[in-house]
Amino acid sequence: MSKNIAIIGSGFSALSASCYLAKQGHKVTIFEKNSTIGGRCRQFKKDGFTFDIGPSWYWMPDIFDKFFADFGKKTLDYYQLDKLSPAYKIFFKDENITIGDTLDKICTEFERIEPGSSIPLKKFIKKAGDNYDIAINKVVLKPGVSPLELITPETAMRVDQFFKTISSEVRKNFKNPKLISTLEFPVLFLGAKPNKTPSFYSFMNFADFGLGTWHPKGGMYQIVLAMSSLAKSLGVIIKTDSNVSKIDVVNKSVSSITVNNNKLSFDVVLSGADYHHTETLLDINHKQYSEKYWSKKTFAPSSLLFYIGFDKKLDNIQHHNLFFDTNFESHAEDIYDDPKWPSNPLFYANFPSKTDLTMAPVGCETGFFLIPIAPGIEDTLEIRAKYLDIILNRFERLTNQNVKNNIIFKESFCVNDFIKDYNSYKGNAYGMANTLLQTAFLRPKLKSKKLDNLYFTGQLTVPGPGVPPALISGKLVAQLINKYHNK
């Protein structure tokens, strides 16, 4: 039976869910508080420069392919996808590591840094590939309802990998600190320290070295536009500048939502907005999780972001660049153990115009800089300016060029903006971390335990943070809604 379904938010998980629900014959309306769709994946354009405000890494292309294939489409029906060669570059104090677009090239680079290291690398990536197959085709396709979901013949054989950590697995096989940092980097996308992340998540290393790093021409926002186009073709209605301020309940069911001061009734309500924020729209007796619950959870970092237009092409950089010239562990402690502004931050710099000339005016460069920081810390313009100066000084030194005098404009985005624009809990950037005690059925539920027709999707629920998991989360919640309401 067709249901009238409201979706709060228009991020990846919400758009994904809307497509699956509409395909099942439901009437779906998306309400987005901001003036543009995409949730945290928005785009900023100025003076011919184009910036992806949020996600900038395109990993796990198979997940995107599977999503569009579910609707008889291909990614190429919507956007051009190019594999980056090299994938990215890592800057250390005394030398750099370039990650190529094939495992053979990466093995050659590892051998240059530490002779003999390609042998354990191949074994590590083989194991990571096996984990990837299990994770993507078995584990993440479960709705997080029961611990039994994790028990399969394949996971039973790897149960020890849920109690060991990525850090211990990497350090058992590699001794060079640069190679260790290189191999520990991918799990940062899961939002936790490597020594707190189960070694099973080495499948992220396969996503990195095995599947490669890609770029949709025109930027990551092309994915949002593609999903929006697909949703609309299926009959989904998308309304921007539509803020949901209240969720009303009658007899353990959502009776209506308040959108721009107007009460609207729906059979089912699905929130792709911040989970914690969504529960603040409910009366206290209808909330599943207390403030104490949220305060004890490990959240992924927030970020200080800078969007900079340069009036020249920059040298000695790639599309993606990691600056690991300071202590990895010290920065992680400043995020997770003793939350404060880092004294010597690692940072990331993205220059999409190096490979995609549509992203900047001729002869210019689009620069996106990111410093991971603890959520909930103080955020002022003075602090932002201080840290921009810190990273630009290091950037100039490590890339052997002057760039400060070539800045046409700069914009920043930080904790306060994550809260204002996305109602993000403590201004986190990536959701709830995937630690052992925050995996699968131990994450906040897709279906409300207190209300019959309220559901959630996105990076605070299953499977977890990241763009590909968000696509899967939308599919999982759509399946649950059909299970309980398509009768």
C-alpha positions as CSV (number, residue, x, y, z in Angstrom):
1,M,0.0,0.0,0.0
2,S,1.3,3.4,-1.0
3,K,2.3,5.7,2.0
4,N,2.7,9.4,2.2
5,I,6.3,9.8,3.5
6,A,8.2,12.9,4.7
7,I,12.0,13.0,4.7
8,I,13.8,15.5,6.8
9,G,17.1,16.6,5.1
10,S,18.5,16.0,1.7
11,G,21.9,14.5,2.3
12,F,23.2,11.3,0.6
13,S,21.3,9.0,2.8
14,A,18.0,10.9,2.5
15,L,18.3,11.1,-1.3
16,S,19.1,7.4,-1.4
17,A,16.1,6.5,0.7
18,S,13.8,8.7,-1.3
19,C,14.7,6.9,-4.5
20,Y,14.1,3.4,-3.1
21,L,10.9,4.5,-1.4
22,A,9.6,6.2,-4.5
23,K,10.5,3.1,-6.6
24,Q,8.2,1.1,-4.2
25,G,5.3,3.4,-5.1
26,H,5.3,5.6,-2.1
27,K,4.6,9.4,-2.3
28,V,7.8,11.0,-1.0
29,T,8.5,14.6,-0.1
30,I,11.9,15.9,1.1
31,F,12.2,18.9,3.3
32,E,15.6,20.7,3.3
33,K,16.2,23.6,5.7
34,N,18.9,25.1,3.5
35,S,18.5,26.8,0.1
36,T,20.4,24.0,-1.7
37,I,20.2,20.3,-1.4
38,G,22.9,17.8,-0.5
39,G,23.2,18.1,3.2
40,R,26.9,18.3,4.0
41,C,27.8,17.8,0.4
42,R,27.2,21.3,-1.0
43,Q,29.1,23.4,-3.5
44,F,30.5,26.9,-3.2
45,K,31.2,29.0,-6.4
46,K,32.9,32.3,-6.6
47,D,34.7,34.3,-9.3
48,G,34.9,31.2,-11.5
49,F,36.2,28.9,-8.7
50,T,34.2,25.8,-7.7
51,F,34.7,24.2,-4.2
52,D,33.2,21.1,-2.8
53,I,32.2,22.3,0.7
54,G,32.0,18.9,2.3
55,P,33.2,15.4,1.0
56,S,36.0,15.5,-1.5
57,W,37.2,11.9,-1.7
58,Y,35.4,9.5,-4.1
59,W,36.2,6.0,-2.8
60,M,34.4,2.7,-3.3
61,P,33.1,3.3,-6.8
62,D,31.4,-0.1,-6.7
63,I,28.9,1.2,-4.1
64,F,27.9,4.1,-6.4
65,D,27.6,1.7,-9.3
66,K,25.3,-0.6,-7.3
67,F,23.1,2.3,-6.2
68,F,22.4,3.5,-9.7
69,A,22.1,-0.1,-11.0
70,D,19.2,-0.6,-8.6
71,F,17.3,1.8,-10.8
72,G,18.5,0.5,-14.2
73,K,21.1,3.4,-14.5
74,K,24.8,3.9,-14.6
75,T,27.0,6.5,-13.0
76,L,28.0,7.5,-16.5
77,D,24.4,8.4,-17.2
78,Y,24.9,11.3,-14.9
79,Y,28.6,12.2,-14.5
80,Q,32.1,11.5,-15.9
81,L,34.3,9.6,-13.4
82,D,38.1,9.7,-13.7
83,K,40.6,7.6,-11.7
84,L,43.3,9.9,-10.2
85,S,46.9,9.1,-11.1
86,P,48.5,9.4,-8.7
87,A,45.8,9.0,-6.1
88,Y,47.4,11.3,-3.5
89,K,50.7,12.6,-2.1
90,I,51.8,12.5,1.6
91,F,54.2,15.1,2.8
92,F,56.5,14.2,5.7
93,K,59.2,16.3,7.3
94,D,62.1,14.9,5.2
95,E,60.5,13.2,2.2
96,N,57.2,12.6,0.4
97,I,55.3,9.4,-0.5
98,T,53.2,9.3,-3.7
99,I,50.4,6.8,-3.8
100,G,50.0,5.5,-7.3
101,D,46.9,4.3,-9.1
102,T,47.8,0.6,-9.0
103,L,49.0,-1.7,-6.3
104,D,52.2,-2.4,-8.3
105,K,53.1,1.3,-8.2
106,I,52.4,1.5,-4.5
107,C,54.5,-1.5,-3.9
108,T,57.4,0.1,-5.7
109,E,57.0,3.2,-3.6
110,F,56.9,1.2,-0.4
111,E,60.1,-0.6,-1.5
112,R,61.8,2.8,-2.0
113,I,61.0,3.7,1.6
114,E,61.6,0.3,3.2
115,P,63.2,-2.5,1.1
116,G,61.2,-5.7,1.4
117,S,58.0,-4.0,2.6
118,S,56.1,-4.8,-0.6
119,I,55.8,-8.4,0.5
120,P,53.9,-7.8,3.7
121,L,52.0,-5.1,1.9
122,K,50.6,-7.5,-0.7
123,K,49.5,-9.9,2.1
124,F,47.9,-7.1,4.0
125,I,46.0,-5.8,1.0
126,K,44.9,-9.3,0.1
127,K,43.5,-9.8,3.6
128,A,41.9,-6.3,3.4
129,G,40.3,-7.2,0.1
130,D,38.7,-10.3,1.7
131,N,37.4,-8.2,4.5
132,Y,36.0,-5.7,2.0
133,D,34.1,-8.4,0.2
134,I,32.6,-9.6,3.5
135,A,31.9,-6.1,4.8
136,I,30.3,-4.7,1.7
137,N,28.4,-7.8,0.6
138,K,27.4,-9.2,4.0
139,V,27.8,-7.0,7.1
140,V,26.9,-3.5,6.0
141,L,23.7,-4.7,4.3
142,K,22.2,-5.5,7.6
143,P,19.9,-3.0,9.4
144,G,21.6,-3.1,12.8
145,V,18.7,-4.7,14.6
146,S,20.4,-7.7,16.2
147,P,24.0,-8.9,17.1
148,L,23.2,-12.0,15.2
149,E,23.6,-10.0,12.0
150,L,27.4,-10.1,12.5
151,I,27.5,-13.8,12.7
152,T,28.2,-15.4,9.4
153,P,30.5,-18.2,8.4
154,E,32.9,-15.6,7.1
155,T,32.9,-13.3,10.1
156,A,33.1,-16.2,12.5
157,M,36.5,-17.1,11.0
158,R,37.6,-13.5,11.6
159,V,36.1,-12.8,15.0
160,D,39.6,-12.0,16.3
161,Q,39.7,-9.0,13.9
162,F,36.9,-7.3,15.8
163,F,39.1,-7.3,19.0
164,K,42.4,-6.4,17.5
165,T,43.0,-2.9,16.2
166,I,44.1,-1.5,12.9
167,S,47.1,0.0,14.7
168,S,48.3,-3.3,16.1
169,E,47.8,-5.0,12.7
170,V,49.8,-2.4,10.8
171,R,52.6,-2.2,13.3
172,K,52.9,-6.0,13.4
173,N,53.8,-6.0,9.7
174,F,55.5,-2.6,9.2
175,K,58.2,-0.8,11.2
176,N,58.8,2.4,9.1
177,P,56.8,5.2,10.8
178,K,56.0,6.8,7.4
179,L,54.5,3.5,6.1
180,I,52.6,3.1,9.3
181,S,51.1,6.5,9.0
182,T,50.2,5.8,5.3
183,L,48.4,2.6,6.2
184,E,46.6,4.0,9.3
185,F,45.3,7.0,7.3
186,P,42.3,5.4,5.6
187,V,40.5,4.4,8.8
188,L,40.4,8.1,9.8
189,F,37.4,8.3,7.4
190,L,35.6,6.1,10.0
191,G,36.1,8.8,12.6
192,A,38.2,7.2,15.3
193,K,41.9,6.7,16.2
194,P,43.6,3.6,14.5
195,N,44.2,2.1,18.0
196,K,40.5,2.2,18.7
197,T,39.3,0.9,15.3
198,P,38.9,-2.9,14.8
199,S,41.4,-4.5,12.4
200,F,38.4,-5.8,10.4
201,Y,38.1,-2.3,9.1
202,S,41.3,-2.8,7.1
203,F,38.8,-3.1,4.2
204,M,39.3,0.7,4.0
205,N,42.9,0.0,2.9
206,F,41.6,-2.1,0.1
207,A,39.2,0.7,-0.8
208,D,42.3,2.9,-1.0
209,F,45.0,0.8,-2.6
210,G,42.8,-1.8,-4.3
211,L,40.0,0.3,-5.8
212,G,41.7,3.6,-6.1
213,T,40.7,7.2,-5.7
214,W,38.4,8.8,-8.3
215,H,37.0,12.2,-9.2
216,P,33.6,13.1,-10.7
217,K,34.2,15.9,-13.2
218,G,32.7,19.1,-11.8
219,G,33.2,17.9,-8.2
220,M,31.5,15.7,-5.7
221,Y,28.3,17.8,-6.0
222,Q,27.7,16.1,-9.3
223,I,26.6,13.0,-7.3
224,V,24.0,15.0,-5.4
225,L,22.7,16.4,-8.7
226,A,22.6,12.9,-10.1
227,M,20.7,11.5,-7.2
228,S,18.3,14.4,-7.2
229,S,17.6,13.9,-10.9
230,L,17.0,10.3,-10.3
231,A,14.7,11.0,-7.3
232,K,12.7,13.5,-9.3
233,S,12.3,11.1,-12.2
234,L,10.8,8.7,-9.7
235,G,8.3,11.3,-8.5
236,V,10.0,12.6,-5.4
237,I,9.2,16.2,-4.4
238,I,12.1,18.2,-3.0
239,K,11.4,21.4,-1.1
240,T,14.3,23.6,0.0
241,D,14.2,26.5,2.5
242,S,11.8,24.2,4.4
243,N,12.8,23.9,8.1
244,V,11.2,21.2,10.2
245,S,10.9,22.6,13.8
246,K,8.6,20.1,15.5
247,I,7.5,16.5,15.4
248,D,4.1,15.9,16.9
249,V,3.0,12.6,18.3
250,V,-0.4,11.0,19.0
251,N,-0.7,7.4,20.4
252,K,2.9,6.4,19.8
253,S,2.8,7.6,16.2
254,V,4.0,10.8,14.5
255,S,0.9,12.7,13.6
256,S,2.4,15.7,11.9
257,I,5.6,17.7,11.4
258,T,5.8,21.5,11.5
259,V,7.5,22.9,8.4
260,N,8.0,26.7,8.3
261,N,5.2,27.0,11.0
262,N,2.8,24.9,9.0
263,K,1.6,21.5,10.4
264,L,1.7,18.8,7.7
265,S,0.5,15.2,8.2
266,F,2.3,12.1,6.8
267,D,2.0,8.3,7.3
268,V,5.7,7.9,7.9
269,V,8.5,10.3,8.8
270,L,12.1,9.6,8.0
271,S,14.9,11.9,9.2
272,G,18.2,12.1,7.4
273,A,19.1,15.1,9.5
274,D,21.4,14.9,12.5
275,Y,20.0,12.1,14.8
276,H,20.5,14.0,18.0
277,H,18.9,17.2,16.6
278,T,15.9,15.2,15.3
279,E,15.1,13.9,18.7
280,T,15.2,17.5,20.1
281,L,12.1,18.1,17.9
282,L,10.2,15.5,20.0
283,D,8.7,15.8,23.5
284,I,11.1,14.3,26.0
285,N,9.1,11.2,26.6
286,H,9.3,10.2,23.0
287,K,13.1,10.5,22.8
288,Q,15.1,7.2,22.6
289,Y,18.4,8.6,23.7
290,S,19.3,11.0,26.6
291,E,21.8,13.8,26.5
292,K,24.0,11.6,28.8
293,Y,23.9,8.9,26.1
294,W,25.1,11.2,23.4
295,S,27.8,12.8,25.6
296,K,29.4,9.4,26.2
297,K,29.7,8.5,22.6
298,T,32.8,8.8,20.5
299,F,32.2,11.3,17.7
300,A,34.2,11.8,14.6
301,P,36.2,15.0,14.4
302,S,34.9,18.3,13.4
303,S,37.0,20.3,10.9
304,L,38.4,23.7,10.2
305,L,38.0,24.3,6.5
306,F,39.3,26.9,4.2
307,Y,38.3,27.6,0.6
308,I,40.9,29.6,-1.2
309,G,41.2,30.9,-4.7
310,F,44.8,31.3,-6.0
311,D,45.6,33.5,-9.0
312,K,48.3,31.1,-10.3
313,K,48.9,27.4,-10.8
314,L,50.6,25.8,-7.8
315,D,53.7,23.5,-8.0
316,N,54.7,20.2,-6.4
317,I,51.2,19.2,-5.4
318,Q,48.6,16.6,-6.5
319,H,44.8,16.6,-6.5
320,H,44.8,15.2,-2.9
321,N,47.6,16.0,-0.4
322,L,48.2,14.9,3.2
323,F,50.6,16.9,5.4
324,F,51.9,14.5,8.0
325,D,55.0,16.5,8.9
326,T,53.9,16.7,12.6
327,N,53.2,14.0,15.1
328,F,50.1,11.9,14.2
329,E,49.5,10.6,17.8
330,S,49.7,14.1,19.4
331,H,47.1,15.5,17.0
332,A,44.9,12.5,17.7
333,E,45.2,13.0,21.4
334,D,44.1,16.7,21.0
335,I,41.0,15.4,19.2
336,Y,39.9,12.4,21.3
337,D,41.7,12.3,24.6
338,D,42.0,15.9,25.8
339,P,39.9,17.9,23.3
340,K,41.5,21.2,22.4
341,W,43.0,23.0,19.5
342,P,46.0,21.1,18.3
343,S,49.4,22.7,18.8
344,N,50.9,21.1,15.6
345,P,48.0,19.9,13.4
346,L,48.2,17.6,10.5
347,F,46.2,18.9,7.6
348,Y,44.8,17.9,4.2
349,A,44.8,20.0,1.0
350,N,42.7,19.4,-2.1
351,F,43.3,21.0,-5.4
352,P,40.7,19.6,-7.8
353,S,41.7,22.0,-10.5
354,K,45.0,20.0,-10.9
355,T,43.0,17.3,-12.7
356,D,39.7,19.1,-13.5
357,L,40.1,22.4,-15.3
358,T,36.4,23.2,-14.9
359,M,37.0,23.8,-11.2
360,A,39.0,27.1,-11.6
361,P,39.6,29.9,-14.0
362,V,42.4,29.5,-16.6
363,G,45.8,29.8,-14.9
364,C,44.3,29.6,-11.4
365,E,44.0,27.0,-8.6
366,T,41.1,26.0,-6.4
367,G,42.4,25.2,-2.9
368,F,40.5,23.4,-0.2
369,F,42.3,23.0,3.2
370,L,41.1,20.9,6.1
371,I,42.3,20.5,9.7
372,P,40.7,17.8,11.8
373,I,39.7,19.1,15.2
374,A,37.8,18.0,18.3
375,P,34.0,18.6,18.1
376,G,32.6,21.2,20.5
377,I,35.7,23.3,21.0
378,E,35.8,27.1,20.8
379,D,35.4,28.6,17.4
380,T,36.3,32.2,16.6
381,L,37.5,34.1,13.6
382,E,40.8,34.9,15.4
383,I,41.5,31.2,16.0
384,R,40.6,30.4,12.3
385,A,43.0,33.1,11.1
386,K,45.8,31.8,13.4
387,Y,45.5,28.3,12.0
388,L,45.3,29.4,8.4
389,D,48.7,31.2,8.9
390,I,50.1,28.0,10.6
391,I,49.2,25.7,7.7
392,L,50.1,28.1,4.9
393,N,53.6,28.6,6.4
394,R,54.1,24.9,6.4
395,F,52.5,24.4,3.0
396,E,54.9,27.0,1.5
397,R,57.9,25.4,3.1
398,L,57.0,21.8,2.2
399,T,56.0,22.5,-1.4
400,N,58.9,25.0,-1.9
401,Q,56.8,27.9,-3.2
402,N,55.2,31.2,-2.0
403,V,51.4,31.3,-2.2
404,K,50.2,33.8,0.4
405,N,50.4,36.8,-1.9
406,N,48.5,34.9,-4.6
407,I,45.3,34.5,-2.6
408,I,42.4,36.2,-4.4
409,F,39.9,35.4,-1.7
410,K,39.4,33.0,1.2
411,E,36.4,31.6,3.1
412,S,36.3,29.4,6.2
413,F,33.9,26.9,7.8
414,C,34.2,25.4,11.2
415,V,32.4,24.2,14.4
416,N,29.9,27.0,14.5
417,D,29.0,26.6,10.9
418,F,28.4,22.8,11.2
419,I,26.0,23.6,14.0
420,K,24.2,26.4,12.2
421,D,24.0,24.8,8.7
422,Y,23.5,21.1,9.7
423,N,22.3,21.1,13.3
424,S,25.4,18.9,13.9
425,Y,25.9,17.6,17.4
426,K,28.8,19.6,18.8
427,G,29.7,20.6,15.3
428,N,31.0,17.2,14.3
429,A,31.8,16.8,10.6
430,Y,31.5,13.1,10.0
431,G,29.0,11.6,12.6
432,M,29.6,8.9,15.1
433,A,32.9,7.0,14.9
434,N,33.0,3.3,14.1
435,T,34.7,2.0,17.2
436,L,34.1,-1.6,18.4
437,L,31.3,-0.5,20.8
438,Q,29.7,1.7,18.1
439,T,29.5,-0.8,15.3
440,A,26.4,-2.3,13.6
441,F,23.6,-3.1,16.2
442,L,25.4,-1.0,18.8
443,R,24.8,2.2,16.9
444,P,21.5,4.3,17.2
445,K,18.7,2.5,15.5
446,L,17.2,3.1,12.0
447,K,13.7,2.6,13.5
448,S,12.5,4.5,16.5
449,K,12.0,2.2,19.5
450,K,9.2,4.4,20.8
451,L,7.3,5.6,17.8
452,D,5.7,3.3,15.2
453,N,6.3,5.5,12.1
454,L,9.5,7.4,12.8
455,Y,12.8,6.4,11.2
456,F,16.4,7.6,10.9
457,T,19.2,7.4,8.4
458,G,22.7,8.7,7.9
459,Q,26.1,8.8,9.5
460,L,24.9,8.6,13.2
461,T,23.1,5.3,12.5
462,V,24.1,2.2,10.5
463,P,26.4,1.5,8.7
464,G,28.3,4.6,9.8
465,P,30.2,7.7,8.5
466,G,31.2,8.3,4.9
467,V,29.4,8.8,1.5
468,P,29.2,5.2,0.4
469,P,27.8,4.1,3.8
470,A,25.2,6.9,3.5
471,L,24.0,5.4,0.3
472,I,23.6,2.1,1.9
473,S,22.0,3.6,5.0
474,G,19.3,5.0,2.8
475,K,18.6,1.6,1.2
476,L,18.5,-0.1,4.6
477,V,16.0,2.2,6.1
478,A,13.8,2.1,2.9
479,Q,13.7,-1.7,3.3
480,L,12.7,-1.4,6.9
481,I,9.9,1.1,6.1
482,N,8.6,-1.3,3.4
483,K,8.7,-4.2,5.8
484,Y,6.6,-2.4,8.4
485,H,4.3,-0.2,6.3
486,N,4.0,-1.7,2.8
487,K,1.1,-3.9,3.7
